[in-house]
Amino acid sequence: MRIGFGYDVHRLAENRRLILCGAEIPYELGLLGHSDADVAVHALMDAVLGALVLGDIGHLFPDSDPRFKDADSMKLLKQVIGKMTNSGYALGNLDVTIIAERPKLAPHIIKMRENLAAAFNCDLSRVSVKATTEEGLGLGGAGIGAHAVVLLEKI
């Protein structure tokens, strides 16, 4: 077994879509980034890559590369999952915590879990997505962060 941890944060900005775990969340602000800035998927990719000792997403998908401008993070995740499979591992389970003062994410959690389960081709029972606030501390509404932990099992 291997365990990986990932963390990411992006600033909220105007004229951007808010995408979390591949789900578009209705909100007047989105996340600023080179790709679609899906902070939860970015943390998850870093967790998988960390478990495999393959670096991080900045190494694999550098923001200096124009190919990744506005990239769909779920498509990038599929590439990371391919590396996981090619390394002889399968997902045991994953746990993502999204940190956001706003918007409220509870109505979107099931869709986010379904998107990740589909990407990993696994049962929904292996995928946990939660949301919390920092009670006005930390990011203070200026951005959204995410933590992710994965357990990978040798095939």
Disulfide bonds with the S-S distance in Angstrom:
none
